[in-house]
Amino acid sequence: MKREVKVYLTARDTQDRLTFKGSRLLESEKNYDNGIEIIEEETYQTIEGFGGAFTEAASYNFYKLGEENRRKILKAYFDSEEGNGYNLCRTHINSCDFSLGNYDYVDEYDVELKTFNIERERRYVIPFIKEAKEVSKEEIKIFSSPWSPPAWMKTNGEMNNGGKLKDEYKDAWALYFAKYIKAMKEEGIDIWGITVQNEPEATQVWDSCRYTAEEERDFVKYHLGPTLYKEGLQDINIIVWDHNRDLLYERAKVILSDKEAAKYVWGVGFHWYSGDQFENLKKTHEEFPDKKLLFTEGCQEGGVKLGDWNVGERYGHNIIGDLNNYTVGWVDWNLILDTMGGPNHVGNYCDAPIIVDTENDRVYYQSSYYYIGHFSRFIKRGAKRIGFKNPYEDLEVTAFKNIDGTVVVVVMNKTDKDIYFKLKSEDGVADFNSLKHSIMTILIK
């Protein structure tokens, strides 16, 4: 029986936005000469999911909108049939730059954490996560990242501007993670994982805290890992690094070469702000194949770029490069920002796939929203990356096979010309035209 092929398209110069362009059957391969060839029996990593971040800013923006637009956004992101099907998302422990200000969860110098309270998150973040969970038909796995410990635990006495965690508070800070996980569970939110520290190599004017590779290794080995075990939280996935691809391998090598530290570590998280450097993902996977690679943050910096097609292409290029180098999940930064690219308590404005005008209750879907959707809507949790040959140097390609046997091929064209190509699977051939500045998802059922 001939297999059916369905095509979905987003293109800069047409009205197509994740538009279904029809279906056809694979033909027998009598005219096949050269093209993208899918190799289904060659399998690689298994997908955990796709998503974005429930920051305080995103959640605050969400609740400034009217009920109808809130409902539309929930569907656009979390509905797996009509939306992007997000199922792996991030939030923050204490404040981040995309918070309304610095905050933590304890009174000053409360080393025993008796005053620990996540009341602040009940305003915006927790309700937003709960509404998303109601819309989603599958589990949304949540991982949480700290930008900074409380000011009194740090060498510089403030949450912003870097500094380090003081030695005498390492056990208290490890317990802080456990208290947070348990407090969120009481709110009905299971935390799937934590990162040790957002961007540990950066001193930022916002919430930040520095760890060398050795300091992060030892914090996991002597404090965080043992504390989570002692608190009955050994199933929580610990993610190290959570910074750019440039130094990912060096950080992974120091931490994961230590068996006592590595036994607590699920994987390595990374961001995109230093450039492609995809080879560092491959190198890390090859040296530590039992540890996962997870993209934990990326956004277009410098405020809102309303309608800018390059932003979508930046996303597409990064997602394909990461997936083709063993990444198991891809998590965008803020889910929703306002027309300034905030709120952000230090003015570090950025772009997001959904921009909202909270004054006039309007919602704008950016090119990045559609580009992410070409992956997240079709590559389901449990899918395995499969082999392919791509002879077209101007087409960026990745391919996956879902648990139900559906093959997903994503083809992106960033050039100024249309590119005609053929696609071959073991069941036949089909030909396509990749429009200039477009992305297409081809489903083989």
C-alpha positions in Angstrom: 0.0 0.0 0.0 1.3 3.4 -0.9 2.0 5.8 2.0 0.3 9.2 2.3 2.4 12.4 2.4 1.0 15.5 4.1 2.6 18.9 3.7 2.5 22.0 6.0 4.0 25.3 5.0 5.1 28.7 6.4 6.5 31.1 3.9 7.6 34.8 4.1 6.0 35.8 0.8 2.7 34.0 1.0 -0.1 34.0 3.5 0.9 30.4 4.6 1.4 30.1 8.3 1.6 26.4 9.3 -0.9 25.9 6.5 -1.9 22.4 5.4 -1.1 22.3 1.7 -2.7 19.0 0.8 -1.7 15.3 0.7 -0.6 12.9 -2.0 0.8 9.4 -2.2 4.4 8.4 -2.5 5.2 7.3 -6.1 7.3 4.3 -7.1 10.9 5.5 -7.6 11.4 5.0 -11.3 12.4 8.6 -11.9 14.5 9.0 -8.7 18.0 10.3 -9.3 19.1 12.4 -6.3 17.4 14.0 -3.4 16.8 13.9 0.4 16.8 10.3 1.4 15.2 9.1 4.6 16.8 6.1 6.4 14.3 4.9 8.9 16.3 2.1 10.4 19.1 4.5 11.5 18.0 5.9 14.8 19.4 8.4 17.3 18.1 10.3 20.3 14.6 10.2 21.7 12.6 13.4 22.0 11.5 14.7 25.4 9.6 17.8 24.2 9.3 21.4 23.1 8.2 24.5 24.9 8.9 27.9 26.4 9.3 29.7 29.8 6.7 30.7 32.3 8.5 33.8 33.6 6.9 36.2 35.9 6.9 38.7 33.0 5.1 36.3 30.6 2.6 35.3 33.3 1.9 39.0 34.2 1.3 39.8 30.6 -1.0 36.9 30.2 -3.3 38.1 33.0 -3.4 41.7 31.6 -5.3 40.3 28.6 -9.0 39.7 28.2 -10.4 36.2 28.7 -10.8 35.5 25.0 -7.2 36.3 24.1 -6.0 34.3 27.1 -7.9 31.3 25.9 -6.5 31.8 22.4 -2.9 31.9 23.7 -3.4 28.8 25.8 -4.7 26.9 22.7 -1.9 28.4 20.5 0.8 27.1 22.7 -0.5 24.1 24.6 -3.2 22.4 22.5 -1.6 19.5 20.7 -4.2 19.3 18.0 -4.8 23.0 17.1 -1.7 24.6 18.6 2.1 24.1 19.1 1.6 21.3 21.6 4.2 22.5 24.1 5.0 19.8 26.7 8.4 20.8 28.2 8.6 24.2 29.9 10.8 26.2 32.2 10.2 28.5 35.1 12.5 30.3 37.6 13.4 29.8 41.3 13.4 33.3 42.9 13.4 36.2 40.5 15.0 36.5 37.1 15.5 39.6 34.9 12.1 38.9 33.4 10.5 39.5 36.8 8.9 42.6 38.1 11.7 43.1 40.6 14.2 41.1 42.7 12.6 38.6 45.1 13.3 35.4 47.0 11.3 33.1 49.2 12.8 33.5 52.7 13.4 36.1 55.4 17.0 37.4 55.6 19.5 35.1 57.4 16.9 32.3 57.9 19.4 29.5 57.4 17.0 26.8 58.4 14.5 28.1 55.8 11.6 28.2 58.3 10.0 31.2 56.6 10.2 29.6 53.1 7.2 30.6 51.1 6.4 30.8 47.4 3.5 33.2 47.8 5.0 35.5 45.1 4.5 32.8 42.5 0.8 32.4 43.4 0.1 35.8 41.8 1.0 35.0 38.2 3.3 32.0 37.5 1.4 29.2 39.2 -2.0 30.1 37.9 -0.6 30.4 34.3 1.1 27.0 34.6 -2.1 25.4 35.9 -4.2 26.9 33.1 -1.7 25.5 30.6 -1.9 22.1 32.2 -5.7 22.1 31.8 -5.5 22.7 28.1 -2.7 20.2 27.4 -3.7 16.6 26.6 -0.4 15.3 27.8 1.9 16.0 30.7 3.8 19.3 30.6 7.1 18.6 32.2 8.4 21.6 34.1 12.0 22.4 35.0 13.1 25.3 37.2 16.2 27.4 37.2 17.6 29.8 39.8 19.2 33.1 38.6 20.4 33.9 42.1 20.3 32.7 45.7 19.0 35.2 48.2 21.3 38.2 48.6 22.4 37.3 52.1 23.8 33.9 50.9 26.1 35.6 48.4 29.6 37.1 48.5 28.5 40.4 47.0 25.4 40.8 49.2 23.0 41.3 46.3 21.0 39.2 43.9 22.2 41.2 40.8 25.8 41.6 39.5 27.1 38.1 39.8 28.9 37.2 43.1 29.1 33.7 44.4 27.3 31.4 46.8 29.1 31.6 50.2 30.5 28.2 51.4 28.6 28.3 54.6 25.2 28.5 52.8 25.7 25.7 50.3 23.7 23.2 52.3 20.9 25.8 52.9 20.8 26.6 49.2 20.6 22.9 48.3 17.7 22.5 50.8 16.1 25.6 49.2 15.7 23.6 45.9 14.0 20.8 47.8 11.7 23.1 49.6 10.8 24.8 46.3 10.0 21.4 44.6 7.8 20.3 47.5 6.0 23.7 47.7 5.2 23.6 44.0 3.9 20.0 44.4 1.5 21.3 47.1 0.3 23.7 44.5 -0.4 20.8 42.1 2.7 21.3 39.9 5.2 18.5 39.7 8.7 19.7 39.0 10.4 17.4 36.5 13.9 18.9 36.7 16.1 21.7 37.9 19.1 23.4 36.5 21.9 24.2 39.0 22.3 27.8 37.9 21.2 29.9 35.0 24.3 31.1 33.0 27.0 30.4 35.7 29.8 32.0 33.7 28.0 35.4 33.5 28.1 38.5 35.7 24.9 40.3 34.7 23.4 43.5 35.9 20.3 41.4 36.7 19.9 38.3 39.0 23.1 36.3 38.5 25.5 34.0 40.4 28.8 32.6 39.2 30.2 29.0 39.5 33.4 27.7 38.0 33.1 24.2 36.5 34.7 22.8 39.7 32.4 24.7 42.0 29.3 23.5 40.1 30.6 19.9 40.2 31.2 20.1 43.9 27.9 21.7 44.7 26.1 18.9 42.8 28.3 16.2 44.3 28.4 17.3 48.0 25.2 19.4 48.4 22.5 19.4 45.8 22.5 15.7 44.8 22.7 14.3 48.4 20.1 16.7 49.6 17.6 15.8 47.0 18.1 12.1 47.8 17.8 12.7 51.5 14.5 14.6 50.9 13.1 11.8 48.8 13.5 13.8 45.5 16.0 11.5 43.8 13.7 11.4 40.7 14.2 15.1 40.0 16.4 15.5 36.9 19.5 17.7 37.6 20.7 19.7 34.6 24.1 21.3 34.7 25.7 24.3 32.8 22.5 26.1 31.4 24.7 28.5 29.5 26.0 28.8 25.9 27.3 26.2 23.5 30.8 27.7 23.4 32.0 26.2 26.7 29.5 23.4 27.0 31.9 20.6 26.4 34.5 22.0 28.8 31.9 22.3 31.6 30.5 18.9 30.9 33.9 17.3 30.9 34.8 18.6 34.4 31.5 17.6 35.9 30.7 14.4 34.1 34.2 12.9 34.4 33.6 12.8 38.1 31.6 9.7 38.8 30.3 10.8 42.2 29.0 14.1 40.6 27.8 12.5 37.4 25.6 10.0 39.1 23.3 12.8 40.1 23.2 14.5 36.7 20.5 13.9 34.1 22.1 16.1 31.4 23.6 19.3 30.2 21.5 22.4 29.4 22.6 25.1 26.9 21.7 28.5 25.3 22.4 29.9 21.9 23.9 33.4 22.6 27.4 32.5 21.6 26.7 31.3 18.1 26.2 27.8 16.5 29.0 25.7 17.8 26.9 22.6 17.2 30.1 20.5 17.2 30.3 20.9 21.0 27.0 19.1 21.3 28.2 16.2 19.2 31.5 16.0 21.1 29.7 16.0 24.5 27.3 13.3 23.4 30.1 11.1 22.0 32.0 11.3 25.2 29.1 11.1 27.6 26.4 9.2 25.7 24.3 8.4 28.7 23.7 12.1 29.5 21.1 14.1 27.7 21.5 17.5 25.9 18.7 20.0 26.4 18.3 23.4 24.9 17.1 25.5 27.9 16.9 29.1 26.6 17.2 31.2 23.5 15.5 34.5 22.4 16.1 37.4 20.0 17.8 40.1 22.1 17.3 43.9 21.9 13.6 44.3 22.1 10.6 43.4 19.9 11.2 42.8 16.2 7.6 42.8 15.1 7.1 40.9 11.9 10.9 40.3 11.4 11.2 37.1 9.3 14.9 36.6 10.2 13.9 35.8 13.8 11.9 32.8 12.7 14.8 31.7 10.5 17.2 32.0 13.5 14.9 29.7 15.4 14.6 27.2 12.6 18.4 27.1 12.0 19.1 26.6 15.7 16.4 23.9 16.3 17.6 21.9 13.2 21.3 22.2 14.3 20.5 21.2 17.8 18.3 18.3 16.9 20.8 17.0 14.4 23.4 16.9 17.2 21.6 14.8 19.8 19.5 17.4 21.6 16.4 15.8 23.2 14.3 18.9 23.8 14.1 22.5 22.8 12.8 25.2 25.2 12.3 28.8 24.1 12.6 31.7 26.5 9.6 34.0 27.5 6.2 32.7 26.2 4.7 36.2 26.0 6.2 39.7 26.1 4.6 43.1 25.8 5.3 45.5 22.9 8.4 46.8 24.7 9.8 43.3 25.1 9.2 43.2 28.8 8.5 43.7 31.6 12.1 43.3 32.6 13.3 44.9 35.9 16.7 46.0 34.4 15.5 46.9 30.9 17.0 43.8 29.2 14.2 43.8 26.6 13.8 40.8 24.2 11.5 39.4 21.6 9.1 36.5 22.0 7.0 34.3 19.7 3.8 35.9 21.0 3.8 39.7 21.6 0.9 41.3 23.4 -0.4 44.9 23.5 -1.9 44.8 27.0 -3.3 48.3 26.7 -5.5 47.4 23.7 -5.9 43.7 24.4 -4.2 42.6 21.1 -2.0 39.6 20.3 0.7 39.3 17.6 2.1 36.0 16.5 5.7 36.3 15.3 7.5 34.3 12.7 9.3 32.4 15.5 5.9 31.1 16.7 5.3 29.4 13.4 8.9 28.2 12.9 8.8 26.4 16.4 5.5 24.9 15.5 6.9 23.2 12.4 8.8 21.0 14.9 6.7 20.9 18.1 3.4 20.1 16.4 4.7 17.1 14.6 7.7 15.7 16.5 6.0 14.1 19.5 7.5 13.0 22.8 9.1 9.6 22.3 10.0 10.3 18.6 13.4 9.2 17.5 15.6 11.1 15.2 16.3 9.0 12.1 19.0 9.1 9.4 18.8 11.1 6.2 21.0 12.1 3.3 20.7 15.7 2.1 22.6 16.7 -1.1 21.1 20.2 -1.1 23.5 22.6 0.6 20.9 25.4 0.7 18.3 23.3 2.5 18.4 22.6 6.2 16.8 19.3 7.1 16.0 17.0 10.0 13.9 13.9 10.3 12.1 11.9 13.0 9.9 8.9 13.5 7.1 9.1 16.0 6.0 6.2 18.1 3.0 5.7 15.8 5.3 5.2 12.8 4.7 8.6 11.3 7.8 10.0 9.7 8.4 13.8 10.1 10.7 15.6 7.8 11.3 19.4 8.3 12.9 21.3 5.4 14.0 25.0 5.7 15.1 27.3 3.0 16.7 30.6 4.1 17.8 31.6 0.6 16.4 34.1 -1.8 15.5 31.4 -4.4 12.9 28.6 -4.6 14.5 25.1 -4.5 13.0 22.1 -6.2 13.8 18.9 -4.4 12.9 15.2 -4.3 12.3 13.2 -1.1 12.8 9.4 -1.0 11.7 7.0 1.7 11.8 3.2 1.6 8.3 3.3 0.3 8.7 5.7 -2.6 9.4 9.2 -3.9 7.7 12.6 -3.9 8.9 15.9 -5.3 8.5 19.4 -3.7 9.2 23.0 -4.2 10.8 24.7 -1.2 9.8 28.4 -1.5 12.4 31.0 -0.7 12.4 32.0 3.0 10.1 29.1 4.0 9.9 26.1 6.2 7.9 23.0 5.5 7.0 19.9 7.5 6.4 16.7 5.5 4.5 13.9 7.3 4.7 10.4 5.8 1.9 8.3 7.3 
